[in-house]
Amino acid sequence: MTESIAQLKPSFVESKVWRKKLLPAAIGLIGALALLLLVLLSVASSNTEFFDRYFIWLYAANIVIGACLTLVIIVLALVIAVRWYRGHFGTRLIAKLAMIFALVGVVPGLILYGVSLQFVSRSIETWFDVQVESALNSGLELGRVTLRVAQEEILAEGNYIAEQVVQAPSGSSSEQVAAMVMKIRSQFGIQELSLFSIQRNLIFTSEVKPKKYLPPPSAEVITEAFKKKGVTSIDQIELEGQRSYRVRAIVPIVRKRPIQSKADSSKDLDDRYFLQLVRYIPVPLAKNIYAVESAYSDYQEKSLGRSGLRKMFVGTLTLTLFFALFVAVILALLLGRQLAKPLLMLLKGTQAVAQGDLSPKPELDTGDELGMLTRQFNVMTRQLADTRTSLQESKAFLERVLGSLTAGVCIFDKHYNVVSSNAGADRIFAQDLTLLDGKPLSSNSALIEFEEAIKEGFATMKLAIASEGVGKTQMSAPIWQKQIQLHTTSEYENELGVTLFVRGTQLTDDFRMVVFDDITDVVSAQRSIAWSEVARRLAHEIKNPLTPIQLSAERLQHKLAGKLSPEQEEMINRSTETIIGQVQAMKEMVNDFRDFAKTPTPQLKPVSINMLTTEILGLYEGSPLRTQLDPNCPSIMGDPTQLRQVIHNLLQNAQDAALEGNHQAEPVDVKTELVSYGEQSGAEQKAVRLTISDCGVGFPAKILARAFEPYVTTKSKGTGLGLAVVKKIIDDHGAKIEIRNRMQGEEVIGAQVSILFMNLAKEAA
């Protein structure tokens, strides 16, 4: 069933033509047919002849309409099922409300149908009870007796009046006879009385307007009246707008002497006349008589069609039930959709809010609680939008503050996954830490050592809290701090790596914050200052006794000249020369100490690194050199004198390394290039890099880690201050220097020194 529902085409279920045209048209047509059938059945229930004639057609129409109504309900249920299966928003709520309303209409309808069916069946049987039939017969007979008595009374009254007319004196005029007769009429309460001649000519009448009297009967009736000495009849008439009865009596009169009248000039002795008497049955009595007759007639007809009558009522009741159920389901769907509309609006609004959409939502323009609820929902979303805007502004301000910090800030969850970080952290690690959001630092191999260090710091803090007790840590949040030396370096750092001063604290049970500063330059500066102070003191302490030592040795040589044996004099001369040579070496070393300790502040100005390098390389003509200078390199801010010293020192070191490695024929590579080293405010940061590479023996691992410290050297001759001076000059220029071994597989094939000048001239920047 589910698969068959899923296979229905969406165009059928979701088509606007289907929903807005076809379905309403079908519902309207079927509803109209159902109403028409109900009207026809109502007519048939009051007309047995009509029912007998069209029973088969009405029954068939009943079945067709019921099937159509059932089909419409099935189609609507199928549409809801398809929308439910496909997960259409709001379908479940509409279906639930529709089922509730349908049950409210269907269950009472079924109960009423069952009760009505029993009631109709039992009522039809009670209609044909023997007592009912006897009562109807008695009522009908009572009406007949009443009419018969009325006929007998008016006939007796007519005979009495006729006798009075016969006994009237001879020669009486019609006016005299009329006066006598009218007096008697008023006593008997006869509504209309007329005297006619045998030729049906009017002698006189009680009707005020002669033309409105009741015309005389036909000649046959008059003849029968003379034979039977009077006849009566009952006619059905409309009286006062209602159905009634009229009783008429024809009474013959035979006089030996005629009545003198202008209307009759007959001279016969046996002159004949007849009276016409009219009396109207009272309307209430006539109404009851007619009601009894109609009821008796209907009873007889229905008694003959009892089975058909039962089918008629059951069919009508069943169709009414189907129509009621149909209306209940349709109203359930419509009312369910109408009631679900504001709820669906709120549901869509909550989903939009959950997705971050706080724009105003449509409001229900009603005065009830649902309309108020939608309006209050918009008030809430506006407040949320204002709050979010305020939070975003605060967040942006905080991000600007954190972004302007040189220190790095990282937030971690309880599993040490990165939650957020600032631009300072990106600069320190030369990594885009936003790529690690939701991931541990160890997912980047360069940050494994840092992650282990902060885990160790938090573990130490936790132990300290546990040992000191809760009371001592309630005043402020516990903080741990330590200095970390990271050996995993970026492209532009030396093998010493970076030195970080890290502070960490527990924000909540689920979040931790770490703040760290790159103090590599500070540590390096401290070392340089310390070595400078050592060099200054050494230069001062050593230089003072050197001159007296040299003078004493020369004086001793002069005093002993010619006083010793040749062997002794040769020994004295050799020793004196050794002392003087070592003193000169010591003086040179002291001068180097002095230069290292008193390196002047660089006088920065725009310098073309390509031109400066070309100028210096001119002094090394004849030496194996290979240059690759990038013409796009801009000018840098530097001190030409100090930069010459740096380049001279590095070139000399490269040539010395080539000599020691027996690779004199291999050229020293000198290269400049324009590179990018990061982004700031969405713009790439440019720098000029100078690289000098040799093919010597490289640096041992221990020396490589401390190459820029004073007195560290691989040369058999040298003070070890060359690279230290270079490092100090480079630091004073705000540049970075990197030293590494050139590798070919596992073999060292030389050394490489790179200097990154980030302070470009303004016209270049």
C-alpha positions in Angstrom: 0.0 0.0 0.0 2.8 2.4 0.9 4.6 1.7 -2.4 1.5 2.3 -4.4 0.9 5.6 -2.6 4.5 6.6 -3.2 4.2 5.8 -6.9 1.4 8.3 -7.5 2.5 11.1 -9.7 3.2 14.4 -7.8 1.5 16.3 -10.6 -1.8 14.6 -9.7 -1.7 15.2 -6.0 0.0 18.6 -5.9 -1.5 20.1 -9.1 -3.2 23.5 -8.5 -5.8 22.6 -11.2 -6.7 19.5 -9.3 -7.0 21.3 -6.0 -8.6 24.5 -7.1 -10.8 23.4 -10.0 -11.5 19.7 -10.4 -11.9 18.7 -6.8 -14.3 21.6 -5.9 -16.3 21.1 -9.1 -16.6 17.4 -8.4 -17.7 18.0 -4.8 -20.2 20.6 -5.8 -21.7 18.4 -8.5 -22.1 15.4 -6.3 -23.5 17.6 -3.5 -26.1 19.0 -5.9 -27.1 15.6 -7.1 -27.4 14.4 -3.6 -29.7 17.3 -2.6 -31.8 16.7 -5.8 -32.2 13.1 -4.9 -33.2 14.0 -1.4 -35.8 16.3 -2.8 -37.1 13.6 -5.1 -37.3 11.1 -2.3 -39.1 13.6 -0.1 -41.7 14.1 -2.9 -42.0 10.4 -3.4 -42.6 9.8 0.3 -45.7 12.0 0.0 -46.8 10.6 -3.3 -47.2 6.9 -3.5 -48.0 6.9 -7.2 -44.8 8.9 -7.9 -42.9 6.5 -5.7 -44.2 3.4 -7.4 -43.5 4.8 -10.8 -39.9 6.0 -10.2 -38.8 3.7 -7.4 -36.2 1.7 -9.5 -34.7 4.9 -10.8 -34.5 6.6 -7.4 -33.0 3.5 -5.9 -30.4 3.3 -8.6 -29.6 7.0 -8.2 -29.3 6.4 -4.5 -26.7 3.8 -5.0 -24.8 5.9 -7.6 -24.7 9.0 -5.4 -23.6 7.0 -2.4 -20.8 5.4 -4.4 -19.7 8.8 -5.7 -19.7 10.3 -2.2 -17.7 7.3 -1.0 -15.3 7.7 -3.9 -14.7 11.4 -3.1 -14.0 10.6 0.5 -11.5 7.9 -0.5 -9.8 10.3 -3.0 -9.5 13.0 -0.3 -8.1 10.4 2.2 -5.7 9.2 -0.5 -4.4 12.7 -1.1 -3.8 13.3 2.6 -2.0 9.9 2.8 0.3 10.7 -0.2 1.2 14.1 1.3 1.8 12.5 4.6 4.1 9.8 3.0 6.0 12.5 1.2 6.5 14.5 4.3 4.6 17.6 3.3 4.8 20.2 6.0 1.6 20.4 8.1 -0.1 17.3 6.6 -0.1 15.4 9.9 -1.7 18.2 11.8 -4.4 18.7 9.1 -5.0 14.9 9.0 -5.3 14.8 12.8 -7.7 17.7 13.0 -9.7 16.3 10.0 -10.0 12.9 11.8 -11.2 14.6 15.0 -13.9 16.6 13.2 -14.9 13.6 11.0 -15.3 11.5 14.2 -17.4 14.2 15.8 -19.7 14.2 12.7 -19.6 10.5 11.8 -20.1 8.8 15.2 -23.2 10.8 16.2 -24.5 10.4 12.6 -24.1 6.6 12.8 -25.8 6.5 16.2 -28.6 8.6 14.9 -28.9 6.5 11.8 -29.2 3.3 13.8 -31.8 4.8 16.1 -33.7 6.3 13.2 -33.7 3.1 11.3 -35.2 1.2 14.2 -37.6 4.0 14.9 -38.8 4.1 11.2 -39.2 0.3 11.0 -41.2 0.1 14.2 -43.2 3.3 13.4 -44.3 1.9 10.0 -45.5 -1.3 11.7 -47.4 0.8 14.3 -49.1 2.7 11.5 -51.0 -0.4 10.5 -52.2 -1.4 14.0 -55.8 -2.8 14.2 -56.9 -0.2 16.7 -55.7 2.5 14.4 -57.7 1.1 11.6 -60.8 0.8 13.7 -60.4 4.3 15.0 -60.1 5.6 11.4 -63.2 3.6 10.4 -65.1 5.0 13.4 -64.0 8.5 12.6 -65.0 8.1 8.9 -68.4 6.7 9.9 -68.9 9.5 12.3 -68.3 12.0 9.5 -70.7 10.2 7.3 -73.4 10.1 10.0 -72.9 13.8 10.6 -73.4 14.6 6.9 -76.4 12.2 6.7 -78.0 13.8 9.8 -77.5 17.2 8.2 -79.2 16.0 5.0 -82.2 14.6 7.0 -82.5 17.8 9.0 -82.6 20.1 6.0 -85.0 17.8 4.2 -87.4 17.8 7.2 -87.1 21.5 7.5 -87.8 21.8 3.8 -91.0 19.7 4.0 -92.2 21.8 6.9 -91.7 25.0 5.0 -93.4 23.3 1.9 -96.5 22.5 4.0 -96.7 26.1 5.2 -96.5 27.3 1.6 -99.2 24.8 0.5 -101.5 26.0 3.4 -101.0 29.7 2.5 -104.3 31.3 1.7 -105.3 31.4 -1.9 -104.5 34.5 -3.7 -101.5 35.1 -1.5 -98.8 37.0 -3.4 -95.3 35.9 -3.7 -94.2 38.7 -1.3 -96.5 37.4 1.4 -95.4 33.8 0.9 -91.7 35.0 0.9 -92.2 36.9 4.1 -93.6 33.8 5.8 -91.0 31.5 4.4 -88.1 33.8 5.4 -89.3 34.0 8.9 -89.3 30.2 9.2 -85.8 30.1 7.5 -84.4 32.3 10.1 -85.8 30.1 12.8 -84.1 27.0 11.3 -80.8 28.7 10.5 -80.9 27.9 6.8 -78.2 29.9 4.9 -80.0 30.1 1.6 -83.7 29.4 0.6 -85.2 29.9 -2.9 -88.6 29.1 -4.4 -88.8 28.1 -8.1 -91.6 27.3 -10.4 -91.7 23.9 -12.1 -90.3 25.6 -15.1 -87.2 26.5 -12.8 -88.2 30.1 -12.7 -87.2 32.0 -9.6 -90.2 33.2 -7.5 -88.1 34.6 -4.6 -84.8 33.9 -2.8 -83.2 34.8 0.5 -80.0 35.9 -1.2 -79.6 39.6 -1.0 -78.1 39.7 -4.4 -80.4 37.8 -6.6 -77.8 37.0 -9.1 -75.6 35.2 -6.6 -78.2 32.6 -5.5 -77.5 29.0 -6.1 -78.9 28.0 -9.5 -81.7 25.4 -9.5 -80.7 21.8 -10.2 -81.3 20.0 -13.5 -84.8 18.9 -14.7 -83.9 15.2 -13.9 -83.2 16.1 -10.2 -86.5 18.1 -10.0 -88.4 15.2 -11.5 -86.8 12.8 -9.0 -87.6 15.2 -6.1 -91.3 15.2 -7.1 -91.3 11.4 -7.3 -89.5 10.9 -3.9 -91.1 14.0 -2.2 -87.7 15.5 -1.8 -84.0 14.8 -2.5 -80.8 16.0 -0.8 -77.2 16.2 -2.0 -73.7 17.1 -0.5 -71.2 19.1 -2.5 -67.5 19.8 -1.6 -66.8 23.6 -1.8 -64.2 26.2 -0.8 -65.5 28.2 2.1 -63.5 31.1 3.6 -60.5 29.8 1.8 -60.8 26.3 3.3 -62.4 23.1 2.1 -66.0 22.5 3.3 -69.3 20.8 2.5 -72.6 22.2 1.2 -75.9 20.4 1.9 -78.7 21.1 -0.6 -82.4 19.9 -0.4 -85.0 20.0 -3.2 -88.5 19.9 -1.8 -91.6 19.8 -4.2 -94.7 22.0 -3.5 -98.1 21.4 -5.1 -100.8 24.0 -4.6 -104.3 24.1 -5.9 -104.1 27.8 -6.2 -101.2 29.5 -7.7 -99.1 32.0 -6.0 -99.5 35.4 -7.6 -96.2 36.3 -9.0 -94.9 38.4 -11.8 -92.5 35.6 -12.8 -95.3 33.0 -13.3 -98.6 33.8 -15.1 -99.9 30.3 -15.1 -103.6 29.9 -14.3 -103.6 26.1 -13.6 -105.3 24.9 -10.4 -102.6 22.3 -9.7 -99.7 24.8 -9.9 -96.4 23.1 -8.8 -93.3 24.6 -7.2 -90.1 23.4 -5.5 -88.0 24.8 -2.7 -84.2 24.8 -2.8 -82.6 24.9 0.7 -78.9 25.3 1.2 -76.9 24.8 4.5 -73.1 24.9 4.9 -71.4 22.6 7.2 -69.2 24.6 9.7 -65.6 24.9 8.7 -64.0 23.2 11.7 -66.4 20.2 11.4 -65.8 20.0 7.6 -62.0 20.2 8.2 -62.2 17.3 10.7 -64.3 15.2 8.4 -61.9 15.9 5.5 -58.9 15.1 7.6 -60.4 11.7 8.7 -61.2 10.9 5.1 -57.7 11.8 3.9 -56.1 9.9 6.7 -58.2 6.9 6.0 -57.4 7.1 2.3 -53.6 7.4 3.0 -53.9 4.6 5.4 -55.4 2.3 2.9 -52.8 3.2 0.3 -49.9 2.8 2.6 -51.3 -0.4 4.0 -51.2 -1.8 0.5 -47.5 -0.5 -0.1 -46.1 -1.2 3.4 -42.9 -3.0 2.1 -42.3 -0.3 -0.5 -42.8 2.4 2.1 -40.2 0.8 4.3 -37.7 0.7 1.5 -38.5 4.3 0.6 -37.8 5.6 4.1 -34.8 3.4 4.6 -33.3 4.5 1.3 -34.0 8.2 2.1 -32.5 7.8 5.5 -29.4 6.0 4.1 -28.9 8.7 1.5 -29.3 11.3 4.1 -26.7 9.5 6.2 -24.2 9.4 3.3 -24.8 13.0 2.5 -24.3 14.0 6.2 -21.1 11.9 6.4 -19.9 13.5 3.2 -20.6 17.0 4.5 -19.0 16.1 7.8 -15.8 14.9 6.1 -15.6 17.9 3.8 -16.3 20.3 6.7 -13.7 18.3 8.7 -11.1 18.9 6.0 -12.0 22.5 5.5 -12.2 23.3 9.2 -9.1 21.2 10.0 -7.2 23.2 7.4 -8.6 26.5 8.6 -7.7 25.7 12.2 -4.4 24.3 11.2 -3.5 27.4 9.2 -2.4 29.6 12.2 -0.7 26.6 13.8 1.2 25.8 10.6 2.1 29.5 10.4 3.6 29.3 13.9 5.3 25.9 13.1 6.9 27.3 10.0 7.9 30.4 12.0 9.5 28.3 14.7 11.4 26.3 12.0 12.6 29.5 10.4 13.7 30.9 13.7 15.5 27.6 14.4 17.4 28.1 11.1 18.2 31.7 12.0 15.5 33.6 10.0 14.1 36.2 12.4 12.3 38.2 9.7 8.6 39.1 10.4 6.2 36.3 9.7 2.6 36.6 8.3 0.1 37.4 10.9 -3.5 36.0 11.2 -5.9 38.9 10.9 -8.4 37.7 13.4 -9.5 39.0 16.8 -9.2 35.6 18.6 -6.4 34.1 20.6 -4.8 32.5 17.5 -4.4 35.8 15.8 -3.0 37.2 19.1 -0.6 34.3 19.2 0.8 35.0 15.7 1.2 38.7 16.6 2.9 37.9 19.8 5.2 35.5 17.9 6.3 38.3 15.7 6.9 40.5 18.7 9.1 37.7 20.1 11.0 37.3 16.8 11.6 41.1 16.7 13.0 41.0 20.2 15.2 38.0 19.2 16.3 39.9 16.1 17.2 42.9 18.2 19.0 40.7 20.7 20.9 38.9 18.0 21.9 42.1 16.4 23.2 43.3 19.7 25.0 40.1 20.3 26.5 40.2 16.7 27.7 43.8 17.4 29.2 42.7 20.7 30.7 39.7 19.0 32.1 41.8 16.2 33.5 44.2 18.7 35.1 41.4 20.7 36.4 39.8 17.5 38.0 43.2 16.5 39.5 43.4 20.0 40.8 39.8 19.8 41.9 40.3 16.2 44.0 43.3 17.2 45.7 41.4 19.9 49.1 40.1 19.2 48.4 37.2 21.6 46.7 34.1 20.3 43.4 33.0 21.9 41.8 29.6 21.4 38.7 28.1 22.9 38.4 24.3 23.3 35.6 22.0 24.3 36.0 19.3 26.9 37.5 16.9 24.2 40.0 19.6 23.2 38.3 20.2 19.9 38.8 23.8 18.6 35.7 25.9 19.1 37.1 29.3 18.0 40.3 31.1 17.6 41.5 34.7 16.8 43.7 36.1 14.1 46.6 36.3 16.5 46.7 32.5 16.8 46.7 32.2 13.0 49.7 34.6 12.8 51.7 32.8 15.5 51.2 29.3 14.0 51.1 30.6 10.4 48.0 28.4 10.1 44.4 29.0 9.4 43.0 27.6 12.6 39.4 28.1 11.4 39.9 25.0 9.3 40.3 23.1 12.6 36.9 24.2 14.0 35.3 21.1 15.6 38.6 19.2 15.3 41.5 18.5 17.7 44.8 20.3 17.1 46.4 17.0 16.6 44.6 16.7 13.2 47.4 19.1 12.1 50.8 17.4 12.7 52.5 20.7 13.2 50.3 21.4 16.3 50.5 18.0 18.1 53.3 19.2 20.4 51.2 22.3 21.4 48.1 20.2 22.1 50.1 17.9 24.3 51.5 20.9 26.2 48.0 22.4 26.9 46.6 19.0 28.0 49.5 18.7 30.4 48.8 22.2 31.7 45.1 21.6 32.4 45.9 18.2 34.0 48.4 19.9 36.3 45.9 22.6 37.2 43.3 20.0 38.0 45.7 18.2 40.3 46.5 21.5 41.9 42.8 22.3 42.5 42.2 18.8 44.0 45.2 19.1 46.3 44.5 22.7 47.5 40.8 22.3 48.0 37.8 24.1 46.6 37.8 27.0 49.1 41.1 28.4 47.8 39.8 28.5 44.2 36.4 30.1 44.8 37.7 33.7 44.7 38.9 33.6 41.1 39.1 31.1 38.2 42.2 28.9 38.4 44.8 29.7 35.8 47.9 27.7 34.8 50.8 29.2 32.8 54.0 27.9 31.4 56.6 28.5 28.7 56.5 26.1 25.8 59.3 25.5 23.2 57.8 24.2 20.0 60.2 22.5 17.7 57.7 22.1 14.8 58.4 25.3 12.9 56.9 27.3 10.1 58.7 28.0 6.8 60.4 31.1 8.1 61.5 30.0 11.6 64.9 28.5 12.5 65.3 25.1 13.9 64.9 26.4 17.4 61.2 26.8 16.6 59.0 29.2 18.5 58.8 29.9 22.2 55.3 30.5 23.5 54.2 31.8 26.9 50.8 30.0 27.5 48.1 30.7 30.0 45.0 28.5 30.4 41.8 28.5 32.4 38.6 26.5 32.7 35.6 28.6 31.5 32.9 26.1 32.2 32.7 22.3 32.5 32.6 22.1 28.7 34.9 24.9 27.6 38.5 25.8 28.1 40.4 28.9 27.0 44.1 29.2 26.2 45.9 32.5 25.7 49.5 32.4 24.3 52.1 34.9 23.2 55.0 34.3 20.8 58.0 35.3 22.9 60.6 33.9 20.5 61.8 37.3 19.6 61.8 38.3 23.3 63.8 35.3 24.2 66.2 35.9 21.3 66.5 39.5 22.3 67.2 38.5 25.9 69.9 36.1 24.7 71.4 38.8 22.5 71.4 41.3 25.4 72.9 38.7 27.7 75.6 37.8 25.1 76.2 41.5 24.4 76.7 42.2 28.1 79.0 39.1 28.3 80.9 40.3 25.2 81.3 43.8 26.6 82.6 42.6 29.9 85.0 40.1 28.2 86.2 42.8 25.9 86.9 45.1 28.8 88.4 42.5 31.1 90.5 40.9 28.4 91.7 44.0 26.5 93.2 45.7 29.5 96.0 43.1 30.2 96.7 42.3 26.5 98.9 45.3 25.9 101.1 44.9 29.0 101.5 41.2 28.1 102.7 42.1 24.6 105.0 44.8 25.9 106.4 42.6 28.6 107.2 39.9 26.0 108.8 42.3 23.6 110.9 43.9 26.5 112.0 40.5 27.7 113.1 39.6 24.2 115.0 42.9 23.9 116.7 42.5 27.3 117.9 39.0 26.6 119.1 39.6 23.1 122.8 38.6 22.8 123.0 37.3 26.3 121.9 33.8 25.7 123.2 30.9 23.7 121.9 30.6 20.2 119.5 27.8 21.2 118.1 29.7 24.1 117.8 32.9 22.1 115.9 31.0 19.4 113.6 29.6 22.0 113.1 33.1 23.5 112.3 34.6 20.1 109.9 31.8 19.2 108.1 32.1 22.5 107.9 35.9 22.2 106.5 35.7 18.7 103.9 33.2 19.9 102.9 35.5 22.7 102.7 38.5 20.4 100.6 36.4 17.8 98.2 35.2 20.5 97.8 38.7 21.9 97.0 39.9 18.4 94.4 37.1 18.0 93.0 38.0 21.4 92.8 41.7 20.3 90.9 40.7 17.2 88.5 38.6 19.2 88.0 41.4 21.7 87.3 43.7 18.7 84.7 41.2 17.5 83.1 41.2 21.0 83.1 44.9 20.9 81.4 45.0 17.5 78.8 42.4 18.7 78.0 44.3 21.9 77.9 47.7 20.3 76.1 47.1 17.0 74.7 50.5 16.1 71.0 51.1 15.5 70.2 50.6 11.8 69.5 53.8 9.8 66.6 52.6 7.6 66.0 53.9 4.1 64.7 52.4 0.9 67.2 49.9 -0.5 67.0 47.7 -3.6 68.1 44.3 -2.5 68.9 43.3 -6.1 71.2 46.3 -6.6 72.9 45.8 -3.2 73.4 42.1 -3.9 74.8 42.8 -7.4 77.2 45.4 -6.0 78.6 42.9 -3.3 78.8 40.1 -5.8 81.1 42.2 -7.9 83.7 41.8 -5.1 83.6 38.0 -5.6 84.5 37.9 -9.3 86.3 34.7 -10.1 84.4 32.8 -7.4 81.8 30.2 -8.5 78.5 32.0 -8.0 75.1 31.5 -9.6 72.6 34.3 -9.2 68.8 34.4 -9.8 67.5 37.9 -9.0 63.8 38.5 -9.3 63.2 41.9 -11.2 59.8 42.2 -9.5 61.4 42.6 -6.1 60.5 46.0 -4.6 62.7 48.1 -2.4 63.0 47.3 1.3 63.6 49.5 4.3 67.2 48.8 5.5 70.6 50.0 6.5 72.9 49.5 3.4 76.1 49.3 5.5 74.7 46.6 7.9 73.1 44.7 5.1 76.4 44.6 3.2 78.0 43.1 6.4 75.2 40.5 6.5 75.6 39.5 2.8 79.4 39.5 3.0 79.3 37.3 6.1 76.8 34.8 4.5 78.8 34.6 1.2 82.0 34.1 3.1 80.5 31.3 5.2 79.1 29.6 2.1 82.5 29.7 0.4 84.2 28.4 3.5 81.7 25.6 3.7 82.3 24.6 0.1 86.0 24.5 0.7 85.6 22.3 3.8 83.3 19.9 1.8 85.8 19.7 -1.1 83.2 21.2 -3.5 85.1 24.3 -4.5 83.9 23.9 -8.1 80.2 23.9 -7.1 78.7 27.4 -7.3 77.1 29.2 -4.4 73.5 30.1 -5.3 72.2 33.6 -4.6 68.5 34.1 -5.2 66.0 36.9 -4.5 62.2 36.6 -5.0 58.9 38.3 -4.1 56.8 36.0 -1.9 53.5 36.1 0.0 53.6 35.1 3.7 50.0 35.6 4.9 46.9 37.7 4.8 45.8 40.7 6.8 42.3 42.4 6.4 41.7 40.2 3.3 44.9 41.4 1.5 48.0 39.3 0.8 51.2 40.3 2.7 54.2 40.6 0.4 57.9 40.2 1.4 61.3 39.9 -0.3 63.3 36.8 0.4 67.1 36.5 -0.1 68.4 32.9 -0.2 72.1 31.9 -0.2 72.8 28.1 -0.7 76.0 26.2 -0.7 77.2 22.7 -1.4 79.1 22.2 1.7 78.8 19.6 4.5 75.9 21.4 6.1 75.3 21.8 9.9 75.3 19.1 12.5 72.0 18.8 14.3 73.3 20.1 17.6 74.9 23.1 15.9 71.8 23.8 13.7 69.6 24.2 16.8 72.0 26.9 18.2 73.6 28.3 15.1 72.7 31.9 15.9 74.1 31.9 19.4 77.5 33.5 20.0 80.6 31.2 20.0 78.8 28.4 18.1 80.8 27.5 15.0 81.9 24.6 12.9 85.0 26.3 11.6 88.4 25.4 12.9 89.2 29.1 13.0 86.6 31.6 14.0 85.0 33.2 17.0 81.4 32.0 16.3 80.1 35.5 16.3 79.4 35.9 12.6 75.9 34.4 12.5 75.1 35.9 15.9 75.9 39.4 14.4 73.9 38.6 11.3 70.9 37.5 13.5 71.1 40.7 15.5 71.2 42.9 12.4 68.3 41.0 10.8 66.2 41.3 14.0 66.9 45.0 14.2 65.5 45.2 10.6 62.3 43.5 11.6 63.1 40.6 9.3 63.3 36.9 9.8 66.2 34.5 9.1 66.0 30.8 8.6 68.9 28.3 8.4 68.5 24.7 7.3 70.3 21.8 5.7 69.7 21.0 2.0 68.6 17.4 1.7 68.6 14.9 -1.1 66.8 12.0 0.3 68.6 11.2 3.6 71.9 12.9 2.5 72.9 16.4 3.4 74.1 18.2 0.3 74.7 21.7 1.7 73.2 24.5 3.8 70.8 27.2 3.0 70.2 30.6 4.7 67.0 32.5 3.9 66.2 36.1 5.0 62.6 37.3 4.8 62.4 41.2 4.6 58.8 42.1 5.4 59.4 45.8 5.9 59.0 47.0 2.3 59.4 50.6 1.2 56.2 52.6 1.3 56.1 53.1 -2.5 56.4 49.3 -2.8 53.9 48.5 -0.1 
